[in-house]
Amino acid sequence: MSTRSFLIPSPLSQYVSENWVDEPEVLQELRAETATRENSDLQISPEQGQFLTVLVKAIGAKRTLDIGVFTGYSSTVVALALPEDGKVVACDVSDEYTRIAQQYWAKAGISRKVDLRLGPALETLDRLVQDGWSNTFDFAFIDADKTNYLGYFERCLDLIRPGGVIAADNVLWSGRIADPADRGEGTEHIREFNRKVRADTRVAASLVPLGDGLTVAVKA
């Protein structure tokens, strides 16, 4: 987990940040505030935010999922990239952290675009399926507990339309997945996720070594 691309040396990381990241002031403020909080390393990097913006705009997304809101960086990035009638369904269990997110959604002027669903994300996603939302979402970003990554992926695959995109963060796990001696629970869950998505014929997928590793999968 990293708020910068750990595979890029610091001088190059600074070059990328200064020359290729267009980070609105509200996101700079959110990043600064998050840095003062516990678990601040759970926030995505500005480079990842820029990449999500490009993905969302490239596919013309209007309806999206954000699984793992934290303080709201990814949901704000995506909502800013959506058209005026776009919507982010944001899933999280933390009232404390999502209160911060709500403050910044308001600052960014995108509160109307965000539908916050507090509660276990698997339950929220299952409810969306039951309510008839299968094949209607354009984009999903997964950045929550690693135990349920495959469950989140399966639900998103149901909810995303053909040609839609699912992006999952932390798939390099700060490099620990490449250490055969690391048999930690989180490491094993990410290894299993990577293996299964790579072999899944329902998607075309690529692992992008950005931030802490980002899997991007396009639904067939």
N, C-alpha and C positions, 0 to 999 in steps of 0.2 A: 504494500500500500504506500502510495507516494503522492505528494502534491506537485511533483515534477517528474519528468521522464528520467528514471534512474539509470537507463542505459546510455544516456547522452552525457558526456563530460560537461562540467559546469560552464566553461567558456562557450561551448556550442549551444548549451541549453539557454544561456543568456542571449545569444544571437537569435535563436528561434523565437524566444519570448519577445525580444525587442523589435524584430522585423516581420514576424509572421503571426502574431497574436493580436487581434483587435478586441481588447477586453473593455467593455463599457464600464464607466465609473461605478455603477451600482454593483457590478460583479467584483470590481477591485475592492470596494468597501466590504462586500460579503466575505471575500477571501481573507481580508485583514481581520474582520471580526471572528471568523471561524478559527483563525490561527491562535486566538486567545482562549479557545475552548478546549476541553478535554476531547481526545480522539480527533484532533484537527486533521490528522493524516488520512482520515476517511474521505476527505474532499478530493474531487478530481483535479487534475492540473489544468491550468489555463489552455495549454496546447490541446488537451483532450476536449475541452469546451469548444475550442475553435473547430476541431474536427467534427464534433457532433453537429455544430451549426451547418457545416458544409454538407454532411450527410442528410440532415433534415431538409435543407433547401434543395438538394440534388434530386430527391425523390418526390418533392412537392407535398410533403407531409402536412396533414391537417389534424389528424387524431393520433395521439401518442400515449405511451405508458412510461412512467418513471418509477422503477421499483427500487426503493431505497432512497428516500428524499434527503435525509440528514439535515443540513442547514439550507438546502435549496439551490445549490450551485447548478447542478445539471438540469433541474426542472426550469430554472430561470433562463439558462442558455437556450433550451429547446423552445420554451414559450416565446422568447424574443425572436426566434427564427421562424415561428409559425405565422401564417396570415391572421388577420383580425378575427376570423371566425374559427381559428384553431383551438384545440383543447389538449391539455396534458392531464391524464388521470394519474395522480401522484399517490403512491402507496408507501406507508410507513407505519411503525408501531409507536414512535416516540412523539408524545405531545410536546415535550420540552424542546427538542431540536426543530420540530416543524413549526413551532411558534416563531422561531428566528426566520425560518423560510418564509412564513406568511408576511413578516415585516418587509422582507426584501422583494417579495412578489408585488407588494403594494408600492414600494419605492420605484420599482421598475415599471409600474403601470400595467402589470399583466395578471393581476389577481383574477380577473374575469376569465382568463384562459386556463386556470388551474383548478382542477377538481380534486381536492385532498380527500383521500380515503384512509382514515386511521384504523388500524387493525392488521392482523397477519395478512401478508400480501397474497399468499396462496388462497386464502378464503375470499379476498377481494377479487382475484382473478377468476376463481371458480364461479363467483356470483355474476361476473360480467359474461362468462360463457353461458350460464344458465339463463341470463336475461336476453340472450340472442345477439351478442356483440361479436361473435366469431367472424373472422375474415373481414373486419371493418377497420382495424387500426393500421396505420402506416409505418409506425416506428415504435420500438421499445428499447429502453436502456435499463440494464440490470446491474445493480451495484448495491447488493444487500448481503445478508448472511450467506456464507458459502455452502452451508449444509443443504440449502434448498435451491441451489443454482439450477440443477437439472429440472426440478419441479417448476421453477419460474420459466425456464426455457420452453418446456413443453406447453405450458399455458399460453405463453406469448406466441408460440408457433400456431396455436389454435386461433388466437385473437387477431394475429397479423394477417393482412391480405396477401395473396400471391404478389411477389415483387416487393413486398415490404421488408424492412430491415430490423434485425435484432442486434444490439450491441451489448456486450458483457464486459465489465471492468475486472481488473485484478487477476487476469488469467496467466500472468507470469509470476504473481505472488512474491514480488521482490526478489525473484531469482530462485526461490526455494524449491520450485518444482523441478529444477535441474539438478538438485542435490539428492542423490539416491539414499543418503543417510537420513534425510528429513522424512519422517513418517508421521508427521503431525496431522491431526484431523482435518484442519483447513487445507493443508497441502494436498492430502489425499482426495478431498472433495474436488479441488480445482483440477488435479490430474485426471480424475474420472470425467469431469465436465469436458475438458479439452479433448480427451480420447473420443468421447461419444459424439460431440459436435463435429469433430473432424471427419468422422465416419458416417455422419447422418446424410443420407441421400435426399432428404427433403429440403436441404439448403445447400447453397454455395457459400463457403465460409473461408475467412482468412484471419490470421492472427496478426494484428498490427502492433509492433513493439513501441508503443507510445504510452507515456505515463507508466502504469504498472502492468501494461499489456491489455489490449482491447481486441476481443473477438468480434468480428463483424460478419453476420450471416444474413443472406438474402433468401427469402422463402421462395421455393420453386412454384 
